Amino acid sequence: MFDEKELEKTKAAKEKWEQGTLGKALGKFPERKQVFTSISGTPVERLYTPLDNTQLDYQRDLGCPGEYPFTRGVQPTMYRGRFWTMRQYAGFGNAKESNERYRYLLEQGQTGLSVAFDLPTQAGYDSDHPLSMGEVGKVGVAIDSIEDMRVLFDRIPLDKVTTSMTINAPATVLLAMYLAIAKEQGVPFDKVGGTVQNDVLKEIICRGQYIYPPKPSMRLTIDLIDYCFKHVSRWNTISISGYHIREAGSTAAQEMAFTIADGIAYVQAAVDRGLAVDAFAPRLSFFYNAFTNVLEEVAKFRAGRRYWARIMKERFGAKDPRSLMMRYHVQTGGVTLTAQQPLNNIVRVALQAYAAALGGCQSLHTNSYDEALCLPTQEAVTVALRTQQLVAEESGAADSIDPLAGSYLVEAMTDKIEAEIEDYVNKIDAMGGTLVAIEQGYIQKEIQNSAYRFQKEIESNQRIYVGINKYTMKEEPPTNLLKVDMKVGEVEVAKLKKLRAARDQAACDQALAKLKAVSATAENVMPAVIDAVMAKATIGEICDVWRGVFGEYRPKEYV
């Protein structure tokens, strides 16, 4: 990309600057520290020049937006055509309360829904299960049956709004409920759009909301992908998630590498099922974190997009350009938020949203400033949405495509992160693939080591965290926090009792028996799940069928 003679001139000029201008300045004013690093611990050089990009080939490594290798974005016009989908993650208490929050956000200019489910729902337990006590409606909305789903989407037309559902082990059940509600609204399945997370591998790696062992979990994942390919063509069947990997303490490169490794495992499983890669790959999507170091985050997104395109083309032989596109949702970093001086989080979130926009995301959730203290208040969630709108409308980030391309630092960091991604993927391949690497605890240990390094840097003041280890102050206890009424659990239990008394129990039992029989074969479970939810079987009853057929997963302990 650069002429050899020009590079020699640059090298000479840099050496002269270091010995002269820089040397004199350092003699009078030493730098703040000897080594500067990114949040991930990657060394950051004092100055980047063309000498750091000598291997860069524009056509091979960058290209144009909407074209392979998609480094510069997956759409030809990116945000000059339309902004990313503004999809605020929300859900708490019961379905009625969450429905009110969704309709409020849509009125404020949100362009897509993102459903947060409570922990019992995520774990496949009904609200009246003993393990659900005290957790119903706490970190998301409680959904036990199709009746809850009906209330959750009351007066929300499912052919007009796309919905993302953060659900994994019971993903088939929640999607079945959603499709049943669409059917009640008269919306054909091919008009239903959205995403279901459906990524159990990352649950096993770092988040813990798994139910079944890896192999049957993968089977349920591929069943959903297969069914939607045939019947729900606009649905993104999986959101392969690096967000939680980063929240657990990974570096930026590890977040991207381990997510891509999971993606490879899912694609291979679908291919092994007999699906043609170009039939399902265009509906794959990804989910990433955004931290506050803007330049590293932009480089991470660009590197991951380029590497995924190469994997899909070279490893899986994909021909359809849409199969090569890494389309992804971003959520700002929950773990970066502080309970101390919570208003500082508004600035953190703004920087993270800016990084996501400069990096080319397709949809974005911005965290609320009070989330380290409670579920978001209406005031805080409004500020979070306005943050996205400010970045979109006022910052200039949406006016040009991939505006940081050509930055010596960003291009050098993009190459470095891609090389780290490739190194991790090669190591995982050599072990026998992602499932083996997870079973051996390799991925978990890598994340733990990175988390430990970062925490030690905070504790030793090597890394400044504003309001935590520098610029601290005495504060009054926070007020006006959102609190979920503890009675929500009692209300949900009463609703379940009423549901079971009123439903056609024989029809429900028959549907569950059919599901059990189908689950013991290689047949796709989705039609049987849809029949079960329409017969008013609960999420706990359906998941218990699978607990009986597949068993429950108990991970090994790693030292």
N, C-alpha and C positions, 0 to 999 in steps of 0.2 A: 504493500500500500504506500510505502514511503521510499523515495529514491535513496540509493546507498550514499551518494555524495551528500545529500541533504542531511542524512542521519549522522554522517561524520562531522558535519558542521554543527549539528545540534549537540553532539557529544562534546566537542571542543568548547562550545559556548557554555555548556553546563559546568564543565570542569573549571573554566575560567571564573564563572559566577561563584562556584563553591569556594575557590581559593581566594577570591577577592571580596566581592560585595557581601556574600554570605558569611565568610570567615570574620570579617570586621564586625558584622552585626552580632554574631554569636559571642564575640569577645566582650561586647558591652552588655548584651541582653541574651543570656542563655535561654534555651527553650524550656517550656514548663516541665517536661520530663524527657527521659532518654529515649523511651520507646513509646510510640503511639500505636494503639490497636483499635480495631473496630469492636463492636459489642461481641462479636463472635471470637475475638482474640486474634484476628488476622492483622499482621503488621501493616500499618499505613505509612507509606513513604512520605518524605518531606515534599517532594515535587515529582509530578508525573509529566513525562514528555513523550514524543514519538518513539523514544528508545524503549518504552515499556509496551509498545504495540507493534513491534517489528514483524510479528508473524500474522498480523491481522490482514485478512483478505476480504475486501468489502462484499463481493458477490457470494463467496463461500460462507462467511461468518455472519454477515448482517443482512444483505439483500434489501428488499422493499417490503413494506407492511402488507400483510395478506398473502405473502408468498414464502415458500420454503427458504430458509429454516425458521421463519417466523420470529426471529430475534427482535424485530422491530414492531411486533404486534400481529394479532391474528386477523384483523380487519383492515381493508385497504384505506379506510378513512378514519378509523378509530373514533375518537370522541368528537371529531368534526362532523360526523354523521349523527350520532346521538351519544348522550352520556352513558356511563356504566349504570347498571340497575342499582338503585339505592334501596337496599334490602335490610332494614333494621331487624335484628334478632330479638324476639319478644315472646313472652309467655309467662304467666304466673297465676297462682290460685286456680280457679275453675275456668271452664270454657267460656262462660259469659263474660268474666272480667277480661280475659285475653282477647275476646272478640271486640270488646269496647276499645282496647288499646290498639288493635289492628286498624279499626275503622278511623280512629283518631290519627294514626300515622299516615294512612292513605290520604286523609283530608289535608295533611300538612305537606304533601308532595312526595311521600315515599312511593316508589314505583314497583315494589315487590314485597311479598311477605316472607318472613323467616320464622319458623315455629320452634320455640324452646319447649321441650317436654320435661316434666319433673322426673326425678330419679326412679321412682317406682315404674313409671311408664317405660323409661329407657331400659330398665332391668327386666321388663316383661312381667311385672306383678300388678295385680289389681290394687285399688286404693284400700281395700279391706284386708289385704294380706298383713300378717303380723310384722313383716320386715318393712312395710310401708309406713308404719306409725311414726309420726313426726316429720315425715318427708313429703307428704302429699301437697302438691302445689307450690313447693318452696322454691325450686330453682327453675321452674317451668310450669307449664299447664298440665293438669292431670287429665289424661284421656284413658278411659276404661272401655268404652264401647262406641259403636257407631252413633249413639245418641249424643255423646259428648262432642264428637266430630261435627255433627249436624249443627250444634250450638256454636262451636268454634268458628264456623264459616257462614254463620247466619248473615244474610244480606251482603255477602261477598261473592260476586259471580266468578266461578272458577274458569270460565272461558275468557275472562278479561284480565285476571291477575295471575302472575306466576308465583308459585309457593315453594320455598325451600324448607324441608323438614329435617332437622338434626336428630336423626334416629338411626340406630345401627343394627344391633342384634334382632330387634322386632320390626325391622324396616318393612318387610313384606306385609305385616299386619296393618301398620299405619297407612301405607300406600293403598292397601285394599279398602280401608275405611274412606280414604280420600276419593278413590275412584267410585265407590258406592254413593258418596254424596254428590259427585259430579253427575252420576246417572240420575239421581233424584232431581237435580236441577235441570235435567234435559240436555246436559253438555256431553257431546260424543267424546269418547276417550281420545280420539286423534286431535281434539281441540284443547286438551288439558296439558298445561305446561308447567314445568317446575323441576325440582331436584330433590332427591332423597339421598342422605349421606351414605348409608348402606356400606360403611367401611369398617368391617370388624377387625381387620388386621391392626389398624392403629389403636383400637380398643385394647387388644392384647398387648401391644407394645408399650402403651403409656397411659391409657385413660381408665381402663378397668371395667367399662360397661359392656362386657361380653357375657354371653350365657352358655353357648354350646362350644364344643371343641372346634378347632380351626377347620377341619375338612367339611363337616356338615354346615358350618357357618359359611364357608365358601360356596357350598352347594346352594344355600338359600340366596346368596348374593347373585349367583349366576342365573338362578331361576328368575329372579326379578329382572335382570338385564335381558334375558331371553324373551320373557313375556312382554316387556315394554317395547322391545324391538318389533314385535309382531302386532301389538295392539295399542300402544300409547306412544306414538312416534315422536311427539314433542317433548317427552319426559327425559331428563338427564338421569340416568339410572344409577349413578354412583358419583359421589363427591369424594374423591380420593384425598385424604386429609393430612396435610402437614401441620395444620394449625396447632393441634394438641401436642405434636412432637416438639414444636418450638416452645410451647407453654411448659413442657416438661423439662426444658433446659438445653435443648440442642442448639448448635450453631446454625447460621443461615444455610450453609452448605449441607449440613446433616439433615435439616428440615427438608430440603429439596431432594436430596439423595434418597433418603428412606421413603419419602412419599413416592418417588418415581419407582423405587424397588417394589413397593406395594402395587403400584399401577401395573408393572410388568407381570406380577403374579396374577392379578385379575384378568389381564388381557390373555395371558397364557391359558388360564382356566377356561375362559370363554371359547378360545380357539380349540382347546381340547374337547369342549362340549360339542364342537362341530359348527360353531358360528363363524362365518366369514368375517375377517377383521374389519373390512370396510362396511360391514352391515351394522356393527354395534359401536365401533370406535368413535364415530362422530358425536355420540351422545355421552361420552365420558366427560367428566368435569373434575376439577381439582379445587382444593380449599387451602389457602395459605394464611399465614400470620404476617403482620407488618409491625416491625419494631421502629424505634425512633431514629436509628442511624440511616438517614434517607438514602445515601449513595449506595451503601451495602445492600439495602433492600431492593433498590432498582436493579442493581447488578444481579442479585439472586433471581428475580423474576425473569430477566432476560436470559440468563444462563439456563434456567430450568426449561424455559420455552424452547430454546434451541436444542437442548439435549433430548427432550422428549420427542421432538420432530425427527431427530436422527434415529432414535430407538424405534419408533414406529415404522419408519421407512426402511431401515437397514436390518433390524431384527425380525420384524413381523411382516415386512413386505407390503405395507399399506400403500395403496395407489391413490385413494381419494384424498385430496388436500385437506378435507375436514377431519380426516382420521389423524392427521399429523399435528393438528392444532391443540395446544394446551390452553383450554379455556378454563378460567379459574375465578373463584370468589375469594375475596380477602376480608378478614376481620382484623381490626386493630388489636394490638397486643394486650390481652386481659391481664397477663402476669406483670406487665409494666406499670399498671395503675397502682397508686399508693393511697392508703388511708390517711396518711399525713398530708396536709395541705392539698386536699382533693381537687381544688380548682386548677392546680398545676396540670392535672390530667387532661384538661381541655387542650392545652398546648401540645402535650404528648400525642393526643389523638389526632390533632390537626397535622402534625408532622408525619404521622403514620399514614393518614389518609392521603397526604400529598405524595408520599412515596408510592402508595398503591396506584395512584393516578399516573404518575410519571412512569411507573413500571408496566402499565397497560392492562389492569384488571378488567374483568367483564361485569362484576358486581362487587359491592362493598357494604360492609357493616361497620359503623363507627361506634365504639364503646362509649358509654355514658360516664361522666366524671365521678359519679358516686358509686360505681360498681365494686370498689374495694370495701364498701361499707354496707351495701344493701342491693336489692334489685332496683333497677333504674326508676327514679321518680319521673313523672310526666315532664317536669321542667328539664331534668337532665337529658332525657331521651330526645327532647325537642332541640336542645343545644347540639347533641350528637348528630342529629339529622341536618341541622343548619350548617354544621361543620362540613359535611359532604357537599352541600349546596354552595357554600362559599368557595371550596376548592374547585368545584366544577365551573362556577359562574365568574369568579373574580381572580383566581390565582394565575391564569394563563396556562396552567398545566394541560388543559384540554384543547388548546388552540393549535398545537403542533404535534405531530406524531413522533413518539419516542424522542423527546427533545434533548435528552442527555447523550444520545448516540454521538460518538466521536470524541467525547470527553476522554482524555488520556487515562484518568483514574477509573472511570466507569468501565471502559473497555478492558483495561487490565484486570480489574476486579471480576468482570463478567467471565473472562477467560480462566481466571484462577478458580472461581467457584465451579465452573463447568468441569474443570480438571478434577476437582475434589469429588464432585458428583460421580464422575466416571470411575474414579478410583474406588469409591464405596460400592458402586454397582458391580464392578469387577470382583471385589472381595466377596460380596454376597453371592454372586454367581458361582464362584469357586467353592463356596460352602455347600452348594446344592440348591440355592434359591432362597427366597424370602422366608418361607415357612420354616426352613431349617435354621436360618439365621435367628429367627425369633425364638424357636425352641431352644437353641443353644445360648440364648441371652445376649448375643453379640450386639444387636441394635440397642437393646435396653442399656447395656453397659456403656456404650459410646455416648448415649444421651446423658447418663448419670455422671460420667466423667466431665462432660462439658458444663453441666449444671453446677458441679462442685467447683470447677475453676472459676466460674462467674461469681458464685457466692463468696468465695475467698477473696476475689478482687474487691467486692463491695465492703466486706468486713475489714480489709486491710487499707481501705481508702485508695487503692490503686485505680479504682473506677468510681467516678463521682455519680451519685444518684441524688438529684436535687430534692431536698426536703427529708432525705433519709440519712446520709452521712455528711452532708454539707448544706449550708443555708437552712438549718433547722430553726424552729421557733415554737414557743408555747402556744397551744391552741385550746379553744373552748371545745367541749364535746359536741359532735355534730348533732343537728336537729333536723326535723322534717324528713326523716328517713322512711322509705316505703317498708311497711311490715305486712306480711301475709297473715291474714286472720287464721289462727290455729283451728278454728271451727271448720275450715274448708275440708279437712279430713273427715269430720263427722258428716258433713253434707254429702260428700262423695260416697261414703259408706251407705248412707240412707238411699241414695240414688241407685246404687248397685242392688240393694235389697229389693227395691221396687222394680227394677229391670228384670231381675230373675223371677220375681213373682208373676209378672205380666207377660213375659215372652212365651212362645210356643216351645216348651222345654223339649218335647220329642223331636221337633225339627232341629233345634240347637244340638241335641245329642247326636242326631243323625249326621249333621254337618261336621261335627268334631270327629266322629268315627270315620267319616270319609277322609278327612284330613289326615288322620293317623294312618290309614291304609295307604294313601298316596305318598306320604312322607317316607314310608318304608320301602318305596320303589324308587326308580329313577325318573318318574313322571314329574313334570313341573307342578309345584305346589300352589302357584298363584291363583288359579281358578278355584281350588278348594278353599283357600283362605278368604277369597271374596265371598264365596257362598257362606262361610262360617260367620263373617262379620255381619252379613245381611240377615243371618238368622239370629243376630244379637248375641253371639258368643263374645266374651270379653277378651281383652288382650292377655290377661293372666291365664285364662282357660286355653287359649290357642297356644301360648308359649309353654304351658304345662304339657300339652300333647307332645311338643318337640322335646321337652325335657325327658319325657318317657321314651321317646324314640332314639334321640341322639345322646342323651346324657348331658351333664354339665361340665364345663371346663374348669380344671384346677391347675393353674400354671405351676411350673417348677420354681423353686427358690434358687436364686443365683448369688454366689458370693463374689 
